[in-house]
């Protein structure tokens, strides 16, 4: 794309919002860095990235994100990216007005159809409201992007400028779950019945949970992201969405987070809708779905049931993301469960069940159940001291004495 076009469209002080994960328009982002890297006050907001395009930003270029996972963790540590802790559900209103007003949005879309409509294809989530708040939308048109139903359809006239590419999409390849993750997932699976609606986070533990419930019948999915395993469960008839009170027969997710195999499954799946975060993370929507089982992981959980999903040591490596949105909404679902699942210990044997978390991402009142490989701590409707006792009981045996002493010192 001609740099002069980008310099005409992007003004000093603009916030440029870029699509995330598989929908990251990497070629277009690189062009923006080249064209407006010296324009005063221009910043770029990014979500989860699977590429190395952001570390290539010009020195001094303003970067910000609500995600602290690599490659952003290194950029945060180097002072090159501003971390904005915020719930996923807050992004639409932040993009509409205020300090995070979206001025320019960069999207990756499929080629236009006969009527001139392109598809965001692999992502809707925060990008959909950003597009509808921005002054300018610029598109990278990529013939590798599939057409997927939902909040994804944009007419070619929406775009102030376009560039054409033909490149494979970024891929997210989840590693096979270990025996430890499979054991944790076995405990979690006890909360997932036939006809449950499931939301899981990302990573090996999330994969393990989905694999552990593959023998259930008529499951539903309503989630921020869907990956290869969830799409395979749709293909295999495990996920049917037949008993959802809303979106009957439809899997709803904000984006696809998977490999080329998952994208191929999504491209051929007529029962999948990618929806805006304004819908996927809406507590009224989630609370209206019976038996909604929310499963998210964490870096650590403390004796009060508080959850840290952001900070390890002194380093920001995670995100607030959508976990709290789903945890809070799940407790409003008839038969719903808000579950935090994690290994009892981290590397070098450090306990991940701690006297007090380093950063409170989710309040203790937002969590129903804590699960480790040692069992289930059901926290619903019990006193603070009983919650602490149950959390100690699912810690690694070698750390229970320390935690019991800490609980007594805290008056629990």
DRENDO-1510 file (C-alpha; in Angstrom, 1 decimal, always signed):
<recs>
REC; n; res; u; v; w
REC; 1; UNK; +0.0; +0.0; +0.0 .
REC; 2; UNK; +1.2; +3.5; -0.8 .
REC; 3; UNK; +2.6; +5.1; +2.3 .
REC; 4; UNK; +1.1; +8.5; +1.2 .
REC; 5; UNK; -2.4; +6.9; +1.4 .
REC; 6; UNK; -1.8; +5.8; +5.0 .
REC; 7; UNK; -0.4; +9.2; +6.0 .
REC; 8; UNK; -3.5; +10.9; +4.6 .
REC; 9; UNK; -5.8; +8.5; +6.6 .
REC; 10; UNK; -4.0; +8.4; +9.9 .
REC; 11; UNK; -3.7; +11.7; +11.7 .
REC; 12; UNK; -1.5; +12.8; +14.6 .
REC; 13; UNK; -2.8; +11.5; +17.9 .
REC; 14; UNK; -4.9; +8.8; +16.3 .
REC; 15; UNK; -5.5; +5.4; +18.1 .
REC; 16; UNK; -5.3; +2.6; +15.5 .
REC; 17; UNK; -7.0; -0.6; +16.6 .
REC; 18; UNK; -5.8; -3.8; +15.0 .
REC; 19; UNK; -7.5; -7.2; +14.8 .
REC; 20; UNK; -6.1; -10.0; +16.9 .
REC; 21; UNK; -5.1; -13.7; +16.7 .
REC; 22; UNK; -5.9; -15.3; +13.4 .
REC; 23; UNK; -7.4; -12.0; +12.3 .
REC; 24; UNK; -4.3; -10.0; +12.8 .
REC; 25; UNK; -3.6; -8.1; +9.5 .
REC; 26; UNK; +0.2; -8.5; +9.8 .
REC; 27; UNK; +1.1; -7.1; +6.4 .
REC; 28; UNK; -1.1; -4.0; +6.9 .
REC; 29; UNK; +0.3; -3.5; +10.5 .
REC; 30; UNK; +3.8; -3.5; +9.1 .
REC; 31; UNK; +2.9; -1.0; +6.4 .
REC; 32; UNK; +1.4; +1.3; +9.1 .
REC; 33; UNK; +4.6; +1.1; +11.1 .
REC; 34; UNK; +6.6; +2.1; +8.0 .
REC; 35; UNK; +4.2; +4.9; +6.8 .
REC; 36; UNK; +3.3; +6.7; +10.1 .
REC; 37; UNK; +6.1; +5.6; +12.5 .
REC; 38; UNK; +7.1; +9.3; +12.8 .
REC; 39; UNK; +3.6; +10.8; +13.0 .
REC; 40; UNK; +3.3; +12.4; +16.4 .
REC; 41; UNK; +1.1; +10.7; +19.0 .
REC; 42; UNK; -0.1; +7.8; +16.8 .
REC; 43; UNK; -0.7; +4.7; +19.0 .
REC; 44; UNK; -1.8; +1.1; +18.1 .
REC; 45; UNK; -4.0; -1.0; +20.2 .
REC; 46; UNK; -3.6; -4.8; +19.8 .
REC; 47; UNK; -5.2; -7.9; +21.3 .
REC; 48; UNK; -3.6; -11.4; +21.5 .
REC; 49; UNK; -0.8; -11.8; +18.9 .
REC; 50; UNK; +0.5; -15.0; +17.4 .
REC; 51; UNK; +3.2; -13.3; +15.3 .
REC; 52; UNK; +6.3; -11.2; +15.7 .
REC; 53; UNK; +5.0; -8.1; +13.9 .
REC; 54; UNK; +4.7; -5.9; +17.0 .
REC; 55; UNK; +8.3; -6.3; +18.2 .
REC; 56; UNK; +9.2; -4.8; +14.8 .
REC; 57; UNK; +7.4; -1.6; +15.6 .
REC; 58; UNK; +9.7; +1.5; +15.2 .
REC; 59; UNK; +11.4; +2.7; +18.4 .
REC; 60; UNK; +9.1; +5.1; +20.2 .
REC; 61; UNK; +5.9; +4.0; +18.4 .
REC; 62; UNK; +3.0; +3.9; +20.9 .
REC; 63; UNK; +1.8; +0.4; +21.5 .
REC; 64; UNK; -1.0; -0.6; +24.0 .
REC; 65; UNK; -2.9; -3.8; +24.7 .
REC; 66; UNK; -5.1; -5.5; +27.3 .
REC; 67; UNK; -3.1; -8.7; +26.9 .
REC; 68; UNK; +0.3; -9.4; +28.6 .
REC; 69; UNK; +1.1; -12.8; +27.0 .
REC; 70; UNK; +4.1; -13.2; +24.7 .
REC; 71; UNK; +5.2; -11.4; +22.6 .
REC; 72; UNK; +3.8; -8.5; +24.6 .
REC; 73; UNK; +5.2; -9.6; +28.0 .
REC; 74; UNK; +8.7; -8.7; +26.7 .
REC; 75; UNK; +7.5; -5.4; +25.2 .
REC; 76; UNK; +5.9; -4.5; +28.6 .
REC; 77; UNK; +9.1; -5.4; +30.4 .
REC; 78; UNK; +11.1; -3.2; +28.0 .
REC; 79; UNK; +8.8; -0.3; +28.4 .
REC; 80; UNK; +7.7; -0.4; +24.8 .
REC; 81; UNK; +4.0; -1.3; +25.3 .
REC; 82; UNK; +1.5; +0.1; +27.8 .
REC; 83; UNK; -0.7; -2.6; +29.5 .
REC; 84; UNK; -4.3; -1.6; +29.9 .
REC; 85; UNK; -6.0; -3.9; +32.5 .
REC; 86; UNK; -9.6; -4.1; +31.4 .
REC; 87; UNK; -12.4; -6.6; +31.0 .
REC; 88; UNK; -13.1; -7.7; +27.5 .
REC; 89; UNK; -16.7; -6.6; +27.9 .
REC; 90; UNK; -15.5; -3.0; +28.5 .
REC; 91; UNK; -13.8; -2.6; +25.1 .
REC; 92; UNK; -16.8; -1.6; +23.0 .
REC; 93; UNK; -17.6; +1.4; +25.2 .
REC; 94; UNK; -13.9; +2.3; +25.5 .
REC; 95; UNK; -13.6; +2.3; +21.7 .
REC; 96; UNK; -16.8; +4.4; +21.3 .
REC; 97; UNK; -15.5; +7.3; +23.4 .
REC; 98; UNK; -12.8; +8.5; +25.8 .
REC; 99; UNK; -9.0; +7.8; +25.9 .
REC; 100; UNK; -9.4; +4.6; +23.9 .
REC; 101; UNK; -11.6; +6.1; +21.2 .
REC; 102; UNK; -11.0; +4.1; +18.0 .
REC; 103; UNK; -10.0; +6.5; +15.2 .
REC; 104; UNK; -8.6; +4.0; +12.7 .
REC; 105; UNK; -9.3; +0.2; +12.5 .
REC; 106; UNK; -7.2; -2.4; +10.7 .
REC; 107; UNK; -9.0; -5.5; +9.6 .
REC; 108; UNK; -8.2; -8.7; +7.7 .
REC; 109; UNK; -11.1; -9.9; +5.5 .
REC; 110; UNK; -12.0; -12.3; +2.8 .
REC; 111; UNK; -12.3; -11.2; -0.8 .
REC; 112; UNK; -15.7; -9.5; -1.6 .
REC; 113; UNK; -18.5; -11.7; -2.9 .
REC; 114; UNK; -20.7; -10.9; -5.9 .
REC; 115; UNK; -22.6; -8.3; -3.8 .
REC; 116; UNK; -19.4; -6.7; -2.5 .
REC; 117; UNK; -19.5; -8.1; +1.0 .
REC; 118; UNK; -16.3; -9.3; +2.7 .
REC; 119; UNK; -16.1; -11.4; +5.9 .
REC; 120; UNK; -14.0; -10.9; +9.0 .
REC; 121; UNK; -14.0; -14.7; +8.8 .
REC; 122; UNK; -12.0; -15.8; +11.9 .
REC; 123; UNK; -12.7; -12.9; +14.3 .
REC; 124; UNK; -15.4; -10.6; +15.4 .
REC; 125; UNK; -15.0; -10.0; +19.2 .
REC; 126; UNK; -13.8; -6.4; +19.9 .
REC; 127; UNK; -13.1; -5.7; +16.2 .
REC; 128; UNK; -16.8; -5.5; +15.3 .
REC; 129; UNK; -17.6; -2.6; +17.7 .
REC; 130; UNK; -14.3; -0.9; +16.9 .
REC; 131; UNK; -15.2; -0.9; +13.2 .
REC; 132; UNK; -18.5; +0.7; +13.9 .
REC; 133; UNK; -16.9; +3.4; +16.1 .
REC; 134; UNK; -14.0; +4.4; +13.9 .
REC; 135; UNK; -13.5; +7.3; +11.5 .
REC; 136; UNK; -11.5; +5.1; +9.1 .
REC; 137; UNK; -11.4; +1.4; +8.4 .
REC; 138; UNK; -8.5; -0.1; +6.4 .
REC; 139; UNK; -8.6; -3.7; +5.1 .
REC; 140; UNK; -6.1; -6.3; +4.3 .
REC; 141; UNK; -7.9; -8.6; +1.8 .
REC; 142; UNK; -6.6; -12.1; +2.1 .
REC; 143; UNK; -7.9; -15.1; +0.1 .
REC; 144; UNK; -7.1; -17.4; +3.0 .
REC; 145; UNK; -9.8; -16.0; +5.2 .
REC; 146; UNK; -13.0; -18.1; +5.1 .
REC; 147; UNK; -16.6; -16.7; +5.2 .
REC; 148; UNK; -18.2; -17.4; +8.6 .
REC; 149; UNK; -21.6; -16.3; +9.7 .
REC; 150; UNK; -22.3; -13.8; +12.5 .
REC; 151; UNK; -21.1; -10.2; +13.2 .
REC; 152; UNK; -18.5; -10.6; +10.4 .
REC; 153; UNK; -20.1; -9.1; +7.2 .
REC; 154; UNK; -18.6; -5.8; +5.9 .
REC; 155; UNK; -19.3; -4.2; +2.5 .
REC; 156; UNK; -16.2; -3.2; +0.5 .
REC; 157; UNK; -17.4; +0.4; +0.6 .
REC; 158; UNK; -16.7; +0.3; +4.4 .
REC; 159; UNK; -13.0; +0.5; +3.7 .
REC; 160; UNK; -11.2; +3.8; +3.1 .
REC; 161; UNK; -8.3; +1.8; +1.6 .
REC; 162; UNK; -7.4; -1.8; +0.9 .
REC; 163; UNK; -4.4; -4.0; +0.2 .
REC; 164; UNK; -4.5; -7.5; -1.2 .
REC; 165; UNK; -2.4; -10.3; +0.1 .
REC; 166; UNK; -2.3; -14.1; -0.2 .
REC; 167; UNK; -0.7; -15.6; +2.8 .
REC; 168; UNK; -1.5; -18.4; +5.3 .
REC; 169; UNK; -3.2; -17.2; +8.5 .
REC; 170; UNK; -1.3; -17.2; +11.8 .
REC; 171; UNK; -1.9; -20.5; +13.7 .
REC; 172; UNK; -2.5; -21.4; +17.3 .
REC; 173; UNK; -1.5; -25.0; +18.0 .
REC; 174; UNK; -2.5; -26.2; +21.4 .
REC; 175; UNK; -0.1; -28.6; +22.9 .
REC; 176; UNK; -1.4; -32.1; +23.9 .
REC; 177; UNK; -2.5; -32.1; +27.5 .
REC; 178; UNK; -0.2; -33.8; +30.0 .
REC; 179; UNK; -1.3; -36.4; +32.5 .
REC; 180; UNK; -1.6; -33.6; +35.1 .
REC; 181; UNK; -3.9; -31.5; +33.0 .
REC; 182; UNK; -6.0; -34.6; +32.2 .
REC; 183; UNK; -6.4; -35.3; +35.9 .
REC; 184; UNK; -7.6; -31.7; +36.6 .
REC; 185; UNK; -9.9; -32.0; +33.6 .
REC; 186; UNK; -11.4; -35.2; +35.0 .
REC; 187; UNK; -12.4; -33.3; +38.1 .
REC; 188; UNK; -13.8; -30.5; +36.1 .
REC; 189; UNK; -15.8; -32.9; +33.9 .
REC; 190; UNK; -17.9; -33.9; +36.9 .
REC; 191; UNK; -19.7; -30.5; +36.5 .
REC; 192; UNK; -20.5; -30.9; +32.8 .
REC; 193; UNK; -23.6; -32.9; +32.3 .
REC; 194; UNK; -25.5; -33.8; +29.1 .
REC; 195; UNK; -27.0; -30.6; +27.7 .
REC; 196; UNK; -24.6; -28.3; +29.5 .
REC; 197; UNK; -23.3; -25.2; +27.8 .
REC; 198; UNK; -19.5; -24.9; +28.1 .
REC; 199; UNK; -17.1; -22.0; +28.0 .
REC; 200; UNK; -13.4; -22.6; +28.3 .
REC; 201; UNK; -10.3; -20.5; +28.2 .
REC; 202; UNK; -7.2; -21.2; +26.2 .
REC; 203; UNK; -4.3; -23.6; +26.6 .
REC; 204; UNK; -3.6; -27.2; +27.4 .
REC; 205; UNK; -6.0; -27.3; +30.3 .
REC; 206; UNK; -8.9; -26.0; +28.2 .
REC; 207; UNK; -8.1; -28.7; +25.6 .
REC; 208; UNK; -8.1; -31.3; +28.3 .
REC; 209; UNK; -11.5; -30.2; +29.6 .
REC; 210; UNK; -13.1; -30.5; +26.2 .
REC; 211; UNK; -11.6; -33.9; +25.5 .
REC; 212; UNK; -12.8; -35.1; +29.0 .
REC; 213; UNK; -16.4; -34.3; +28.1 .
REC; 214; UNK; -16.4; -35.7; +24.6 .
REC; 215; UNK; -18.7; -38.5; +25.8 .
REC; 216; UNK; -21.5; -36.1; +26.8 .
REC; 217; UNK; -24.5; -35.6; +24.7 .
REC; 218; UNK; -26.0; -32.4; +23.2 .
REC; 219; UNK; -23.5; -30.0; +24.6 .
REC; 220; UNK; -23.6; -26.3; +23.7 .
REC; 221; UNK; -20.8; -23.8; +23.3 .
REC; 222; UNK; -21.0; -20.0; +24.0 .
REC; 223; UNK; -17.4; -18.7; +24.4 .
REC; 224; UNK; -15.0; -15.9; +23.7 .
REC; 225; UNK; -12.9; -18.2; +21.5 .
REC; 226; UNK; -13.3; -21.6; +19.8 .
REC; 227; UNK; -10.4; -23.9; +18.7 .
REC; 228; UNK; -9.8; -27.1; +16.9 .
REC; 229; UNK; -11.1; -29.4; +19.6 .
REC; 230; UNK; -14.4; -27.4; +20.0 .
REC; 231; UNK; -14.9; -27.4; +16.3 .
REC; 232; UNK; -14.2; -31.2; +16.1 .
REC; 233; UNK; -16.8; -31.8; +18.8 .
REC; 234; UNK; -19.3; -29.9; +16.6 .
REC; 235; UNK; -18.3; -32.1; +13.6 .
REC; 236; UNK; -18.6; -35.3; +15.7 .
REC; 237; UNK; -22.1; -34.4; +17.0 .
REC; 238; UNK; -21.1; -33.9; +20.6 .
REC; 239; UNK; -21.9; -30.2; +20.5 .
REC; 240; UNK; -25.3; -29.8; +19.0 .
REC; 241; UNK; -26.7; -26.7; +20.9 .
REC; 242; UNK; -30.1; -28.3; +20.7 .
REC; 243; UNK; -31.1; -27.4; +24.2 .
REC; 244; UNK; -30.0; -23.8; +24.3 .
REC; 245; UNK; -32.7; -21.3; +25.3 .
REC; 246; UNK; -31.2; -18.8; +22.8 .
REC; 247; UNK; -29.2; -19.4; +19.6 .
REC; 248; UNK; -30.7; -22.9; +19.4 .
REC; 249; UNK; -28.6; -25.1; +17.1 .
REC; 250; UNK; -25.8; -22.4; +16.9 .
REC; 251; UNK; -22.4; -22.4; +18.5 .
REC; 252; UNK; -21.5; -18.8; +19.4 .
REC; 253; UNK; -17.9; -17.6; +19.8 .
REC; 254; UNK; -16.0; -14.3; +19.5 .
REC; 255; UNK; -13.2; -15.7; +17.3 .
REC; 256; UNK; -11.5; -18.8; +16.1 .
REC; 257; UNK; -8.2; -19.6; +17.9 .
REC; 258; UNK; -6.8; -22.7; +16.2 .
REC; 259; UNK; -4.7; -24.2; +13.5 .
REC; 260; UNK; -5.3; -24.4; +9.7 .
REC; 261; UNK; -7.2; -27.6; +10.5 .
REC; 262; UNK; -9.6; -25.6; +12.8 .
REC; 263; UNK; -10.0; -22.9; +10.2 .
REC; 264; UNK; -11.0; -25.6; +7.6 .
REC; 265; UNK; -13.5; -27.0; +10.0 .
REC; 266; UNK; -15.0; -23.5; +10.6 .
REC; 267; UNK; -15.2; -22.8; +6.9 .
REC; 268; UNK; -17.4; -25.8; +6.4 .
REC; 269; UNK; -19.5; -25.4; +9.5 .
REC; 270; UNK; -22.9; -23.8; +8.9 .
REC; 271; UNK; -23.8; -23.8; +12.6 .
REC; 272; UNK; -21.1; -21.5; +13.8 .
REC; 273; UNK; -21.7; -17.8; +14.5 .
REC; 274; UNK; -18.8; -15.4; +15.3 .
REC; 275; UNK; -20.3; -12.6; +17.4 .
REC; 276; UNK; -19.2; -9.3; +18.8 .
REC; 277; UNK; -17.9; -9.1; +22.4 .
REC; 278; UNK; -21.0; -7.0; +23.1 .
REC; 279; UNK; -23.0; -10.3; +22.7 .
REC; 280; UNK; -20.6; -13.1; +23.7 .
REC; 281; UNK; -19.7; -11.4; +27.0 .
REC; 282; UNK; -23.1; -9.9; +27.8 .
REC; 283; UNK; -24.1; -11.2; +31.3 .
REC; 284; UNK; -27.8; -11.1; +30.4 .
REC; 285; UNK; -27.1; -13.4; +27.4 .
REC; 286; UNK; -24.9; -15.8; +29.3 .
REC; 287; UNK; -27.2; -15.8; +32.4 .
REC; 288; UNK; -30.2; -16.8; +30.2 .
REC; 289; UNK; -28.4; -20.1; +29.2 .
REC; 290; UNK; -29.1; -22.9; +31.6 .
REC; 291; UNK; -26.3; -25.1; +33.0 .
REC; 292; UNK; -23.6; -22.7; +31.8 .
REC; 293; UNK; -20.3; -24.1; +32.9 .
REC; 294; UNK; -17.5; -21.6; +32.8 .
REC; 295; UNK; -14.0; -23.0; +33.1 .
REC; 296; UNK; -10.9; -20.7; +33.2 .
REC; 297; UNK; -7.4; -21.2; +34.5 .
REC; 298; UNK; -5.3; -18.8; +36.6 .
REC; 299; UNK; -1.7; -18.2; +37.7 .
REC; 300; UNK; -2.7; -18.4; +41.4 .
REC; 301; UNK; -5.6; -18.5; +43.8 .
REC; 302; UNK; -5.5; -17.5; +47.4 .
REC; 303; UNK; -7.2; -18.5; +50.6 .
REC; 304; UNK; -10.0; -16.0; +50.1 .
REC; 305; UNK; -10.8; -17.5; +46.6 .
REC; 306; UNK; -9.3; -14.5; +44.9 .
REC; 307; UNK; -7.8; -15.1; +41.5 .
REC; 308; UNK; -4.7; -13.8; +39.8 .
REC; 309; UNK; -4.5; -14.3; +36.0 .
REC; 310; UNK; -2.1; -11.4; +35.3 .
REC; 311; UNK; +1.1; -11.3; +37.2 .
REC; 312; UNK; +3.8; -14.0; +37.8 .
REC; 313; UNK; +6.5; -12.7; +40.1 .
REC; 314; UNK; +7.1; -9.1; +39.1 .
REC; 315; UNK; +6.3; -9.7; +35.4 .
REC; 316; UNK; +2.9; -9.1; +33.7 .
REC; 317; UNK; +2.3; -12.3; +31.6 .
REC; 318; UNK; -1.5; -12.7; +31.4 .
REC; 319; UNK; -4.7; -10.7; +31.0 .
REC; 320; UNK; -7.9; -9.7; +32.6 .
REC; 321; UNK; -9.6; -10.7; +29.4 .
REC; 322; UNK; -13.0; -12.2; +29.4 .
REC; 323; UNK; -12.6; -14.6; +32.3 .
REC; 324; UNK; -14.2; -12.4; +34.9 .
REC; 325; UNK; -17.1; -11.6; +32.5 .
REC; 326; UNK; -17.9; -15.2; +32.2 .
REC; 327; UNK; -17.3; -16.1; +35.9 .
REC; 328; UNK; -19.7; -13.5; +37.0 .
REC; 329; UNK; -22.3; -14.3; +34.4 .
REC; 330; UNK; -22.2; -18.1; +35.0 .
REC; 331; UNK; -23.4; -17.7; +38.6 .
REC; 332; UNK; -26.6; -16.2; +37.2 .
REC; 333; UNK; -27.2; -19.1; +35.0 .
REC; 334; UNK; -29.8; -21.7; +36.3 .
REC; 335; UNK; -27.5; -24.6; +37.2 .
REC; 336; UNK; -24.5; -22.7; +36.1 .
REC; 337; UNK; -21.0; -23.0; +37.6 .
REC; 338; UNK; -18.0; -20.6; +37.7 .
REC; 339; UNK; -14.9; -22.8; +37.9 .
REC; 340; UNK; -11.2; -21.8; +38.2 .
REC; 341; UNK; -8.9; -24.8; +37.4 .
REC; 342; UNK; -5.2; -24.8; +37.8 .
REC; 343; UNK; -2.3; -27.1; +38.8 .
REC; 344; UNK; -1.5; -27.0; +42.5 .
REC; 345; UNK; +2.2; -26.2; +41.9 .
REC; 346; UNK; +4.2; -24.1; +39.4 .
REC; 347; UNK; +7.7; -24.7; +38.2 .
REC; 348; UNK; +10.3; -25.5; +40.9 .
REC; 349; UNK; +7.5; -26.7; +43.1 .
REC; 350; UNK; +6.1; -23.3; +44.2 .
REC; 351; UNK; +2.5; -23.5; +45.3 .
REC; 352; UNK; -0.1; -21.8; +43.1 .
REC; 353; UNK; -2.5; -21.8; +46.0 .
REC; 354; UNK; -1.2; -19.0; +48.1 .
REC; 355; UNK; -2.0; -17.0; +51.2 .
REC; 356; UNK; -2.7; -13.9; +49.1 .
REC; 357; UNK; -2.5; -13.4; +45.4 .
REC; 358; UNK; -0.1; -10.9; +43.9 .
REC; 359; UNK; -2.8; -9.2; +41.8 .
REC; 360; UNK; -6.6; -9.6; +42.2 .
REC; 361; UNK; -8.1; -10.3; +38.8 .
REC; 362; UNK; -11.3; -11.9; +40.0 .
REC; 363; UNK; -12.8; -11.4; +43.5 .
REC; 364; UNK; -13.4; -14.4; +45.7 .
REC; 365; UNK; -17.1; -13.9; +45.4 .
REC; 366; UNK; -16.9; -14.4; +41.6 .
REC; 367; UNK; -15.7; -18.0; +42.0 .
REC; 368; UNK; -17.9; -21.0; +42.8 .
REC; 369; UNK; -15.3; -23.8; +42.5 .
REC; 370; UNK; -11.5; -24.2; +42.5 .
REC; 371; UNK; -10.1; -27.4; +41.0 .
REC; 372; UNK; -6.6; -28.8; +41.1 .
REC; 373; UNK; -5.3; -32.3; +40.5 .
REC; 374; UNK; -5.9; -33.0; +44.2 .
REC; 375; UNK; -9.7; -32.4; +43.9 .
REC; 376; UNK; -12.5; -29.9; +44.1 .
REC; 377; UNK; -13.0; -27.0; +46.5 .
REC; 378; UNK; -16.7; -26.1; +46.3 .
REC; 379; UNK; -16.9; -22.6; +47.7 .
REC; 380; UNK; -20.6; -21.9; +47.2 .
REC; 381; UNK; -22.5; -20.8; +50.3 .
REC; 382; UNK; -19.9; -21.4; +52.9 .
REC; 383; UNK; -18.1; -19.1; +55.3 .
REC; 384; UNK; -14.7; -17.5; +54.6 .
REC; 385; UNK; -12.9; -19.8; +57.0 .
REC; 386; UNK; -14.6; -22.9; +55.4 .
REC; 387; UNK; -13.6; -21.6; +52.0 .
REC; 388; UNK; -10.0; -21.4; +53.1 .
REC; 389; UNK; -10.1; -24.9; +54.6 .
REC; 390; UNK; -11.4; -26.3; +51.3 .
REC; 391; UNK; -8.8; -24.5; +49.3 .
REC; 392; UNK; -6.0; -25.8; +51.5 .
REC; 393; UNK; -7.4; -29.3; +51.0 .
REC; 394; UNK; -6.7; -29.1; +47.2 .
REC; 395; UNK; -3.2; -27.7; +47.6 .
REC; 396; UNK; -0.2; -29.9; +47.1 .
REC; 397; UNK; +0.3; -31.9; +50.4 .
REC; 398; UNK; +3.8; -30.4; +51.0 .
REC; 399; UNK; +2.2; -26.8; +51.1 .
REC; 400; UNK; -0.8; -27.5; +53.2 .
REC; 401; UNK; +0.8; -26.8; +56.6 .
REC; 402; UNK; +2.1; -23.4; +55.3 .
REC; 403; UNK; -1.3; -22.5; +54.0 .
REC; 404; UNK; -3.1; -23.7; +57.2 .
REC; 405; UNK; -0.8; -21.5; +59.3 .
REC; 406; UNK; -1.3; -18.5; +56.9 .
REC; 407; UNK; -5.1; -19.0; +57.2 .
REC; 408; UNK; -4.9; -18.9; +61.0 .
REC; 409; UNK; -2.8; -15.8; +60.9 .
REC; 410; UNK; -5.4; -14.2; +58.6 .
REC; 411; UNK; -8.2; -15.1; +61.1 .
REC; 412; UNK; -9.7; -17.6; +58.8 .
</recs>
